[in-house]
Amino acid sequence: MKPEFTPLRNAISRFIKLDDAEWELLEPGLEIKHYKKGANFATEGKRANEVGLLLEGNMRHYYTRDGEEKTTYFYFEGHFVSAYISCITHAPSLMTIEALTDCTIIEFSYSLLAGLFERSHIWAQFGRLIAEYLAIGLEERMAGLLMQSPEERYLELITGNKQKIIERIPQHYIASYLGITPVSLSRMRARLMKK
């Protein structure tokens, strides 16, 4: 195994245990790619076929409505990155994944991964577990947007396991993620500081 791909094998091992033969089905399709700040990993309106593991940097996932960007997710080192629904459906992506900093990703095609799902029960298990992981994340995000106020979502950011967002993401993107304006975020932060 090439040492530069070790982080990906470790990330996959959080879901399944791969023996060398199973790993060697994926490794020939791996590539390390670099994205400059502002470059897109996935683009709204274009079909996606890439899956990756972010090694360095951070990215955001957003939708555009009436010319306004709605940020819904952030990616950091060790996160899998993909416009996965577009990969699965072969339809144009509804969202964009943009590099907020210079980024390095271990990348492979979803087509390769889908082929592995067919060839190996271990890889099929990985596919199921990844789908479950994504479904849990989507439900948590949707529940937060529907059931919590922006202030509750912000407090969860600063006290929960998402502090990287507060530490590394520009305020205007955090405001978009919370579903409020940057001015509202500033006022909310000032109000919370006084408490």
Secondary structure as UniProt FT lines:
FT   HELIX           3..5
FT   HELIX           6..12
FT   TURN            13..15
FT   HELIX           20..26
FT   HELIX           27..29
FT   STRAND          31..35
FT   TURN            37..38
FT   STRAND          40..42
FT   TURN            44..45
FT   STRAND          50..56
FT   STRAND          59..65
FT   TURN            66..67
FT   STRAND          68..75
FT   TURN            77..78
FT   STRAND          80..82
FT   HELIX           84..89
FT   STRAND          96..99
FT   STRAND          103..109
FT   HELIX           110..119
FT   HELIX           121..147
FT   HELIX           150..159
FT   HELIX           163..168
FT   HELIX           171..178
FT   HELIX           182..194
//
